[in-house]
């Protein structure tokens, strides 16, 4: 009952698997590069925000620099929380999404199982009513 073994079919299957592996590796690398670019943008924005706010406040003459530093700190803090914290949250979300979607789906997932049917109380009650 076993099917005959065909060497050509095995070679074709292995070539397809090799192409999928190489494409997956390139895709994973590109995905990590996107996260790296986001981290680099975060660092550059931090430097810009610091130099545009706190350094400007520190450059004022003595009597004004005390007030200027307090005001510059308030602006720096608001901008940092609003933009950089938002970027950090997005970075964490994208990294988690990348791990679940790209890594898991390409390495471990095989759609060879049975159809998923979600649990619903309505279905159970309908079956009991039919009995």
C-alpha positions, 0 to 999 in steps of 0.5 A: 500500500505504500507509495513508491519512493521517487528521488526526483520528488524528494529533490524538488521538495528539498529545493523548495524547502531550501528556497523557503529557508533562505527567503525566511532568513532574509525576511527575519534579517529585514525585520530585525533591521526595521527594529534597529532603525526604530531604535536608532531613530529613538536615540537620535530624537533623544539627542535632538530633544535634549539639545533643543530644550535643556541645553538651550536653558543652560545657555542662558545667563545666571539669573535667567538660567534657573527659570529657563532650566525649569521651563526647559525641563518641563518641555523636555519631559513632556516631549520625551513622554509624549513622543519617545514613550510612544515610540518605545511602546510601538517598538515593544509591540512591533517586536512582540508582533514580529516574534509571534507572527514572523518567527512562529508562523515561519518556523513552527506552524503547519496548517495540517491539523483540523479546523478550529471551532471556537468554544461557544455556550450557544452551541452546547445549549443547542446540542442539549436542546436537540437531545 
